[in-house]
Amino acid sequence: MKHSKMNIMLVFILLFGTIFAPTVAAANVGGKKLKIVSLGDSITYGWNLDQDRSKPSESAFPNLIGERDHKVTNLSKPGWTSSQLLAEIEQNPEYADAIRKADIITLNIGSNDLLQTTGIIDMVNGKIPFNPAVISQKATLASMQLTVNLNTIIENIRSKTDAPVILYNLYNPYGYDPSNPLATTLYGLGNQILNQVNKDVILRQAKTGSILIADAFSAFDGKQAGYILPNDIHPNLDGQVVLAKLAEEQIVALGDKRLKLKFSK
């Protein structure tokens, strides 16, 4: 009879644990802090989140990973293209040292390659004629250069560390707005270009357990109004939180004991 009661209790405990299974929480285990090094442009920098733009924002996504519970080195600069980031990685000892010591590296670069090469910002602001054909043509050239630079950036990182790299694909900053013909055109054009770039440039870098793709494009698609600052192309705080969660998902999926994040109900 005692064994019978114990068996019933065991079944109840297992059933209870299944129903109320823990979910992943973004925090560290046993007080161990991850050394996160973040490389990128104004998105990683947290541009326009704070009045003081002389330093990376504390609300930028790298600092939000793990509920601000890890050591973050934010090596990003507003306006940087992949060429500028590559030059810094190759020439600046601070970058090399940080990369060597990293447990996790986030990499978000390429948006400015497209924006600056295509001149789309100037077109939107009326400084030059809006020409979708020219934008598409120049975007192709920009993506070719991004491919070369991204390959070299990854090679350079790998020459210094085998730490996992979380590589973000590019989101479309322009949302669909049926009341605004230009916005609708930009949304469609942006999706066309970015789907191609993300597929042919970003996704091809993916390597299991080594180069992990954070799908910012899908996370932001259709939600630009909620995730982008007004009259801007940069993420607001909600958008930065989304970017942080994308990184957390990749860290949890690694299953590395050094990087394991705790679970909570």
C-alpha positions in Angstrom: 0.0 0.0 0.0 2.9 2.4 0.9 4.5 1.6 -2.5 1.2 2.3 -4.2 0.8 5.7 -2.5 4.4 6.6 -3.4 3.8 5.7 -7.0 0.7 7.8 -7.2 2.6 10.7 -5.6 5.5 10.3 -8.1 3.1 10.4 -11.0 1.4 13.5 -9.6 4.8 15.2 -9.2 5.8 14.4 -12.8 2.5 15.6 -14.1 2.7 18.8 -12.1 6.2 19.4 -13.4 5.1 18.9 -17.0 2.1 21.3 -16.7 4.1 24.0 -15.0 7.3 23.4 -17.0 9.8 26.2 -16.6 10.4 28.7 -19.3 13.7 30.2 -20.4 14.6 33.3 -18.6 17.4 35.7 -19.6 19.7 35.6 -16.7 22.9 33.9 -15.8 23.5 30.7 -13.8 25.4 30.7 -10.5 26.4 34.3 -10.8 28.6 33.6 -13.9 28.6 36.6 -16.1 29.0 36.3 -19.9 31.5 38.5 -21.6 29.5 39.8 -24.5 31.3 41.8 -27.2 29.0 43.6 -29.6 30.2 44.9 -33.0 28.0 47.0 -35.2 26.6 50.4 -36.2 24.1 52.8 -34.8 21.6 50.0 -34.2 24.0 48.3 -31.7 25.0 51.7 -30.4 21.4 52.6 -29.5 21.3 55.7 -31.6 18.6 58.2 -30.6 17.5 56.3 -27.5 19.1 58.9 -25.3 19.7 62.6 -25.4 23.4 62.0 -24.7 24.6 60.3 -27.9 28.3 60.6 -27.1 28.5 57.0 -25.9 26.5 53.8 -26.6 23.1 53.8 -24.9 22.6 51.6 -21.8 19.3 50.7 -23.4 20.9 49.3 -26.6 20.2 45.6 -27.1 23.6 44.3 -26.0 23.0 45.7 -22.5 19.5 44.1 -22.4 20.7 40.6 -23.0 20.2 38.6 -19.9 18.3 41.4 -18.1 21.4 43.5 -17.8 23.1 40.7 -15.9 26.3 40.3 -18.0 29.5 42.1 -18.9 29.0 44.0 -22.2 31.7 45.7 -24.3 29.8 47.7 -27.0 32.2 48.4 -29.8 29.9 50.0 -32.3 29.8 53.4 -34.0 26.9 55.3 -35.7 27.1 55.4 -39.4 29.6 52.6 -39.8 29.6 50.4 -42.9 31.1 46.9 -42.9 34.3 48.5 -44.4 34.7 50.8 -41.5 34.1 48.0 -39.0 36.5 45.8 -40.7 39.2 48.4 -40.7 38.7 48.9 -37.0 38.9 45.2 -36.2 42.1 44.9 -38.2 43.8 48.0 -36.8 42.5 48.7 -33.3 44.2 46.6 -30.5 41.2 47.3 -28.3 38.9 45.4 -30.6 41.4 42.5 -31.0 41.8 42.2 -27.2 38.0 42.3 -26.5 37.3 39.7 -29.2 39.9 37.3 -27.7 38.3 37.5 -24.3 34.6 37.2 -25.4 32.3 34.4 -24.5 29.7 35.7 -27.0 30.1 38.1 -29.9 27.1 39.9 -31.5 27.5 41.3 -35.0 25.0 43.6 -36.6 26.4 45.3 -39.7 25.4 46.0 -43.3 22.5 48.4 -43.0 24.6 51.5 -43.8 26.3 49.7 -46.7 22.9 49.7 -48.3 21.6 53.0 -47.1 24.7 55.0 -48.0 25.3 53.3 -51.4 21.8 53.5 -52.6 21.2 57.1 -51.4 17.7 56.1 -50.3 17.7 58.5 -47.3 18.4 61.4 -49.6 15.6 60.2 -51.9 13.1 60.0 -49.1 14.1 63.5 -47.9 13.6 64.8 -51.4 17.3 65.8 -51.9 17.5 63.7 -55.1 14.9 62.1 -57.3 13.3 58.9 -56.0 14.2 56.1 -58.4 13.5 52.5 -57.3 15.5 51.1 -60.3 18.6 53.0 -59.2 18.1 51.8 -55.6 17.9 48.2 -56.7 20.9 48.4 -58.9 23.1 50.1 -56.3 21.9 47.7 -53.6 23.3 44.8 -55.7 26.7 46.5 -55.7 26.5 47.2 -52.0 25.6 43.6 -51.2 28.6 42.3 -53.2 31.0 44.5 -51.1 29.2 43.5 -47.9 29.8 39.8 -48.8 33.5 40.4 -49.2 33.8 42.4 -46.0 31.6 40.1 -43.9 33.7 37.1 -45.0 36.8 38.9 -43.8 35.3 40.1 -40.6 34.3 36.6 -39.7 37.7 35.2 -40.7 39.4 37.9 -38.5 37.2 37.0 -35.5 37.8 33.3 -36.0 41.6 33.9 -36.0 41.3 35.3 -32.5 38.5 33.2 -30.8 36.1 30.3 -31.3 33.4 32.1 -29.3 30.0 31.8 -30.9 29.0 34.8 -33.1 25.4 35.9 -33.2 25.0 37.5 -36.6 21.9 39.6 -37.1 20.3 39.8 -40.5 18.9 43.2 -41.7 15.4 44.4 -40.9 13.3 46.7 -43.0 12.9 50.0 -41.3 10.1 51.1 -43.5 6.6 49.7 -42.6 3.6 49.1 -44.8 1.2 52.0 -44.6 -1.7 52.0 -47.1 -2.4 55.6 -46.4 1.1 56.6 -47.5 2.0 55.6 -51.0 5.7 56.4 -50.5 5.9 54.3 -47.3 4.2 51.4 -49.1 6.6 51.6 -52.0 9.6 51.7 -49.6 8.2 48.8 -47.7 7.9 46.7 -50.8 11.3 47.7 -52.2 13.0 47.2 -48.8 11.6 43.7 -48.5 12.6 42.8 -52.0 16.2 44.0 -51.5 16.6 42.7 -47.9 15.2 39.3 -48.6 17.9 38.9 -51.2 20.7 40.3 -49.1 19.7 38.3 -46.0 19.5 35.1 -48.1 22.6 35.5 -50.2 24.9 37.4 -47.8 23.9 36.9 -44.2 22.4 33.4 -44.1 25.4 32.0 -46.0 27.6 32.8 -43.0 25.6 30.4 -40.8 27.5 27.6 -39.2 26.0 25.4 -36.5 27.3 26.2 -33.1 29.6 28.8 -34.4 27.9 31.5 -36.5 24.2 31.8 -35.4 21.7 33.9 -37.3 19.4 36.2 -35.4 16.4 36.9 -37.6 15.7 40.6 -37.0 14.0 40.8 -40.4 11.1 38.5 -39.5 10.9 39.9 -35.9 10.4 43.5 -37.3 8.3 42.7 -40.4 4.9 44.2 -40.1 5.7 45.7 -36.7 7.8 48.6 -37.7 5.4 51.1 -36.2 5.8 49.5 -32.8 9.6 48.9 -33.0 11.0 51.9 -34.8 11.4 55.4 -33.5 9.0 57.9 -35.1 10.4 59.5 -38.3 13.5 57.4 -37.9 15.0 54.1 -39.0 16.4 53.0 -35.6 14.8 50.8 -33.0 13.0 52.2 -30.1 13.3 50.6 -26.7 10.7 47.9 -27.6 12.7 47.2 -30.8 15.9 46.9 -28.8 14.3 44.5 -26.4 13.3 42.3 -29.4 16.9 42.3 -30.7 18.1 41.3 -27.2 15.6 38.4 -27.0 16.8 37.2 -30.4 20.3 36.9 -29.0 19.0 35.2 -25.8 17.3 32.6 -27.9 20.5 31.8 -29.6 22.5 31.6 -26.4 20.0 29.2 -24.8 20.0 27.0 -27.9 23.8 26.6 -27.7 23.6 24.4 -24.6 27.2 25.3 -23.6 27.6 25.0 -19.9 29.6 28.2 -19.8 26.8 30.0 -21.5 23.8 28.3 -20.0 21.1 30.6 -18.9 18.9 29.8 -15.9 15.3 28.6 -16.2 12.4 30.1 -14.1 8.7 29.6 -13.8 
